[in-house]
Each structure stands twice: as structure tokens, then as C-alpha cells.
């Protein structure tokens, strides 16, 4: 198929949440630098006006981002294909908010629209390595999306593997770190590792990858803000917060029993899914950002800013 020069691409970003906002800012900068033709965003129609919606629309207007309104969860595959068809590149930043099957439907619509290039919502672990039956249902759907993309030749695609969002390290609901007690809960084994990246860095790196076509077409590209073991996490927390942190291991049988006893608890499923020695971490020196010499935020730097903001006292 004919591939446009990236500077001529009309880009549609799906979603303007935490990651979508970061991608939109960086893609808008790429547009201003003449590296893409235009940037639009797809938002779910608002049921009512709100201060938050008004602020978002004002922000998008300042960035000169055009707004398209469609509900990804309820729109049909054909309807989505019609929305997608005018664009050359689609970057999906919606996460799993649309419910089971939404990412498959979005991907099917992208393929039906024959969009030139697609960056799907795969901003997480290396699902090829993890495989199916990880304990987290939505991860299996991520593999379905990869299968769909690899089974065709009309749409070029790039998957960006980022690891966990950096903030999840200290997210109370996830439970990886008990800041008050000074405890790191190692998932599976204290020597298992995690890769983490901030949304801001994911936005910068994704934008750079998006405008580098066709260098990364039909590839899985790994990025990383940092990679560390649970023991190293405890040491970094101790150094940055100025007090000791111990390591307690949540072993796989315990995590399986906990997830089975609370089948509707997504965070318990995530704990089980991350309790593995492969697929959820990769060496930082082999990543796109390291090879390209692009600076990113590491864990210690992020914790320093987090502490300075007073969040460690919350």
C-alpha cells in the first residue's frame, strides 16, 4: 500500500486521559515542527457539561487539536471504521475503560478503514512473552490484538512496550509498597524485576516513534524509564525517603488464592499477573530510548519529586 511521508500524516489520538494528554502534547509539538500534518483526538460524548470537560476542551483548543466525539464502547465496528477512515495514523490511548472486547473492536475498525499506521493500546508488559492465562483477562485480549495485526498486510503497526506506569509503584490500591509501614511487597520473588515508565516519557517516546516511520513498522519497540528488582526497589525507597524499607514476598500460590477469593478485584489480578520473572521487565540499555540517547525519568528522580510534593505523607 502507499505510505505517506510522516509529515503529511493526519493523526487521530483515541482518548485524552493521563497518557492521551501526554501523547497529544507531544504530537502537537511534532505538528508545529512540521513532522505531522494535523492532530485530532477522539473523545466520548459528554452526558452533561462540566468544569472538567470545559477545561479539557480549552486545553485542546490551545494545542490546536480538533475534537471528534464517538463512544468507543457502544459504536459499531463499521461506525468506528467510518470515523477512522480520514486519518493516516491512529494512536490508541484509551486503556481498558471500554470493557472486554473494545480493543479487539477498535483494531478491527482500524483494519477495515485501512489506516496506514496504527499504534494500539499496548503500553504495558510484553504480552508475547507473558502469553495467555496470566491471571489478568484483559492481557489475553492484548494478545488477540497482536494476532489480528500480524495476520494481515494492509495496515502497518507499531507496539510500544513500556512496563508499568511509574506511579503504580506507590499506588495504595495496587499495594506494591506500603509507604507507612516501610514494606515492599515482592510479587512472586524478591529478585523478580519490573520495568516502569512515566506517562510523560511514554508520550515523548511514542511521539518520536510515530514520526519515525517506517523505521519501526510491524515491530514491538521496548522503552523504559527504569528497571529494578524488588530488593533494589526497597533500597531506592530507603535512600530517597530516608528510612528503612523491608521486603516481604507475596508468593504465587498466595496471590492465586487471593485473586480467586475476589474475582471482581482487578488489582488482585494485576498482582498475580506481575508475579513472574519474564515479560514484565527488560534491560534498560536495550531500549529505544537508551539506544537513541533520549533522557528519561528514573525511579529515584521520580521518588524525589513525589516526596517533594508531600505525597509520601498522604
N, C-alpha and C positions, 0 to 999 in steps of 0.2 A: 504494500500500500504506500501511498505518497506520505512522506513525513515532512511536516512544516519545520522551518527553522524555528528554534525555541523563541526567538524574538518576535515571531509572528503568532505565537500561541495565545489563544483565548482560554484563560484558566478559570475553572469553577472549583471553589473550595466548598466541601459539604460540611456545614457546621461552623459555629463561631464560639465554641466553648473554650476551655482553658488552652487546649492545643490549637484549635482552629484559629483563635485570635492571634496566636504567635505566628502561625503559618501565614495568615492574611497580612500581617505587618511586614513580614519578610518578602512575601511575593509582591506586595505593593511597592516595596523598595526596588525589587527586581524590575517591575514595570517602569518605575521612574528612571531606572538606569538603562531602559531600552532593551531589556532582556526578555520580556514577555509583552504581548500586545495589550492585554486587558486582564483585570481580575474581578471576578464576581463571587458571591457567596450565596449558598442555598440555606435558607432558614425555615423552620417550621412556622406556619402562620400563627400569630398570637391570638389567643381567645379574647383577650382584653388588653387595652393599653396599660402600660405600667411604666414606672420611672426607670426600671432596669431596661426595658425594651427601648424606651426613648433614648436612653444614654447609649445603648448599643448602636442604634441607627445613626446617632450623631457621630459616634466614633467611626463607623463605616463610611459615612459621608466625608469625614475629614481625610480618610485614607483613599477616597475616590473609588470605593468598592461598590459595584452595583449589587442590589439585593434581588434574589429570586426566592419566592415563597412556595414551598411544597412540603407536605408531610411525608417523609420517607417511610414511616411506619405504615401508613394507610394507602398511599398511592400505589397503583398497579405497576407492574414491570413495564408495560407499554407506555404508561403515562410518564414514568421516570425517563424512559428512553427518549421520549419527545423533549423533555426538559434538557437532557444531556446532549442531544444531537448538535446544537450550535457550537459546542466547545471542543477544543483540541486536546485539552488536558484536564483531568479531574483528580483532585486530591481529597480523599475521604478522611474527615476528622470527626466523625460522629460518635465513635466509640460503640458501645453495645446498648445505647439507650433505646433503640428502636425495637428491642426484643429479639427473640430467636428467629432466625431466618432472614433478618433485614439485610445483613451483609451479603448473603447469597443473592438476594433480590437486587440490591444495588449493583453488584457485579454483573448479573445477568442483563440489567438495563444498560450498563456501560458497553457490554459486548454487543447488544442489539443496536445501540446507537453508533457503533463502530468509531468510538472516540479514539484518537490517535494514541494517547498515552494515559495510563491510569496508575495512580499511587493509592492502593487500597488501605483501609484501616488495618494495619498490621504492626502498629507501633508498640511492640511488646517483645515477647520472647521469640526464640527461633522455633517455630511450630513444626518445621520439618524434623528437627532433632527430637523435640518432645514427643511427637507422634500423637496418636489418638488414645482416648481413655485415660487422660491425665488426671481426671477428677474434676475438671472445670469444663462444663458442657460447651461454653462459647469458644473454647480453644479448638474443639473439633470443627466448628463452623469455619474457623480461620483456615484450617486445612482444606475444607471444601472449596473455599475461595481460591486457594492456590491451585487446586486441581482444575478448577474451571479456567483459570488463566493459562495454565500450561497446556490445556487440551485444545487451544485454538491458536491461530496465527494472524488474526486481523487486528488485534489491539496489543500494542506494546505495553509493558507494565514494569514497575519497579517496586519492590517491597523494601521498606526501611525498618530494620530490626533495631530497637532502641533499649531493650530491657525495661525495667520498671521505672515509672516516674520517680524522680528523686524524693519527692515529698512523702511517698508511701513508706519510706524508711522509718519515719517517726509518726505516721498516721495512727492515732489511737485505735481506730476501728480495725485496722489490719493487725495490730498487736505485735509487730516485729520487735519494737523497742518499748519497754516500759520506762519512760524517762524518769518518773517519780521514784521508782524503786532502783533504778540503775541496773536494769537487766536487759540483755539482748536475748531474744528467743530464736535460737538457731533452728531453721526448718530442715529437719532430717538429719543434719550432721554439722557440727561447728566448723568443719573445713569445706563445706559446700560454699559456693560463691554466688553473688548476684551482680548483674550489670544494671546500672541506673543512669538516667539522663534527665536533665531538667526540660520542661516543655519549651522554654525559651531556646535552648540549644537544639532541641528536635526541630523547632520551627526554622531556625537558621540553616541547619544541615539539610533538612528536607527541601527548602527553597533552593539551595545550591545544587542538590541532586536533580531537582525538577528542571532547572535551566541548563543542565549539562548533557542533555540528550544529543546523540543516542548512547553516550558512554556507559550508562547503567541500565539500558533497556533489557528487560527479561532477566533481571538479576535480583538476588537478595543482597542488600547492602547493610552491613553492620556498622552501627555507630555506638559510642559510649561516652558518657560523662565520667564514669568511674566503674571499676570492677574490684570487688573485695570479698573476702571470706567473712563469715560471721565473727570469727576471732578478730580479724582486722577491723571490722565494724566497731566492736567493743573498744578496741584500743583507740580508734579515731574519736569515738564519742568521749572517752575518758580524757583525751588530750584537749579536745575543743571545749568541753563543758566543765573541765577542771575537777572531776570527781570520778571515783572508780565505777566501772561497769563490768558486771559478771556475765557469763554466758550460760544459759540454760537451754538444753536441747529438747525440742518437741519432735519426737521420733515419728516416723511414718505411720506405724500402727495406731498411735495416739491420735494423729491428725485424721486418719481414715475414720476412726470411731467417732471423733468429734464432728466431722462433716456428715457422716451417716445419721447421727443423732439430731442434726439441724439441717435438713436437706434444702431449706429455703435460704440459708445463710451464705451469701456469695463470698464473703470474706473468708469463711472457713474453707470453702472450696479453693480459693486462691492460695491459702496457706499450704494445703495439700499439694496443689499443682506446682508450687515453687520449691517443694522439698525434694530436690533432685540434684545430681552432680553435673548434669549436662543440659544444654538447651536454654538455660535461663541466665547464663553468663558466658562471656568470651573475652579473650585478652584485649586490652585497650590498644596495644601497639599495632594490632592488625586491622583496626577500624578505618573507615573512610576518613574521619576527622583527623586521626593520627597521621595517616599517610599523606593527607593534604596539608598538614600543618595548621589546622584550624583550631584555635584555643577553645576549650570548653570548661564548664564549671565542674570541679571535682567535689567529692563528698565533704572534705574538710572545709573548703571555701564556702560551700552551701550551708554547712552547720554553723559556721562563724556568722554568716548573715542572719540565719534563723535565730541564733541566740541573741544577736544584737537587737533583733526585733522584739525580743521578750517572749517568744513563743515557748521556750523551754521552761518558762514559769507557769504556763497556762494549765 
